[in-house]
């Protein structure tokens, strides 16, 4: 959820403002307010901030929404692969030596 929020906020803000530190700071604050309103946990806010920074601060030749979409797609694919691997290759339980 945090990555999606960061990508959305980053794409919207980047379309209207250039890469400036005050715009970035205000965007992080707005992202925090949105996460608070949606009752997202701190991890969602953290991942949203990372995505926001990537979308806003990476030099680009195309529109900001492309960077935002690519970042969201990359993270979503990574989550999907991790879930598949957790099912295909589960972690084995280890028994303590000499224990039951």
C-alpha positions as CSV (number, residue, x, y, z in Angstrom):
1,X,0.0,0.0,0.0
2,X,2.9,2.4,0.8
3,X,4.5,1.9,-2.6
4,X,1.2,2.6,-4.4
5,X,0.6,5.7,-2.3
6,X,4.2,7.0,-2.8
7,X,3.9,6.4,-6.6
8,X,0.6,8.2,-6.8
9,X,1.7,11.2,-4.8
10,X,5.0,11.4,-6.5
11,X,3.5,11.2,-10.0
12,X,0.9,13.9,-9.2
13,X,3.3,16.3,-7.5
14,X,6.1,15.8,-10.1
15,X,3.7,16.8,-12.9
16,X,3.0,20.2,-11.3
17,X,6.4,21.0,-9.6
18,X,10.0,20.4,-10.4
19,X,12.5,18.6,-8.2
20,X,13.0,21.0,-5.3
21,X,13.8,20.1,-1.7
22,X,10.8,22.1,-0.3
23,X,8.4,20.4,-2.7
24,X,9.8,17.0,-1.7
25,X,9.5,17.8,2.0
26,X,5.9,18.9,1.6
27,X,5.2,15.8,-0.4
28,X,6.6,13.6,2.3
29,X,4.4,15.4,4.8
30,X,1.3,15.0,2.7
31,X,2.1,11.3,2.2
32,X,2.3,11.0,6.0
33,X,-1.1,12.6,6.4
34,X,-2.6,10.2,3.8
35,X,-1.0,7.2,5.5
36,X,-2.4,8.4,8.8
37,X,-5.9,8.9,7.4
38,X,-5.8,5.4,5.9
39,X,-4.4,4.0,9.2
40,X,-1.4,2.5,7.4
41,X,1.4,1.3,9.6
42,X,4.9,2.9,9.7
43,X,6.3,0.4,7.2
44,X,3.8,1.6,4.6
45,X,4.8,5.2,5.2
46,X,8.5,4.2,5.0
47,X,8.1,2.3,1.7
48,X,5.9,5.2,0.4
49,X,8.6,7.7,1.2
50,X,11.2,5.6,-0.6
51,X,9.0,5.4,-3.7
52,X,8.2,9.1,-3.5
53,X,11.9,9.9,-3.4
54,X,12.6,7.7,-6.4
55,X,9.8,9.1,-8.5
56,X,10.5,12.8,-7.6
57,X,14.3,12.8,-7.6
58,X,15.3,10.4,-10.4
59,X,16.2,12.4,-13.6
60,X,13.8,11.5,-16.3
61,X,13.2,12.2,-20.0
62,X,9.6,11.0,-19.9
63,X,6.6,11.8,-17.8
64,X,6.7,11.2,-14.0
65,X,3.8,8.7,-14.1
66,X,6.1,6.3,-16.1
67,X,8.7,6.2,-13.3
68,X,5.9,5.8,-10.8
69,X,4.3,3.0,-12.7
70,X,7.6,1.2,-13.2
71,X,8.5,1.5,-9.5
72,X,5.1,0.1,-8.5
73,X,5.4,-2.7,-11.0
74,X,8.9,-3.6,-9.9
75,X,7.9,-3.8,-6.2
76,X,4.7,-5.8,-7.1
77,X,6.7,-8.3,-9.1
78,X,9.2,-8.7,-6.2
79,X,6.4,-9.3,-3.7
80,X,4.8,-11.8,-6.1
81,X,8.1,-13.7,-6.6
82,X,8.7,-13.7,-2.8
83,X,5.2,-15.2,-2.1
84,X,5.7,-17.9,-4.8
85,X,9.1,-18.8,-3.4
86,X,7.6,-19.0,0.1
87,X,5.1,-21.6,-1.1
88,X,7.5,-23.5,-3.4
89,X,10.5,-23.5,-1.0
90,X,9.2,-23.3,2.6
91,X,11.5,-22.7,5.4
92,X,12.3,-26.0,7.3
93,X,11.8,-26.2,11.0
94,X,14.9,-27.0,12.9
95,X,14.9,-29.0,16.0
96,X,17.3,-28.2,18.8
97,X,20.1,-30.7,19.2
98,X,19.2,-33.6,21.5
99,X,15.8,-32.2,22.0
100,X,12.3,-33.4,21.2
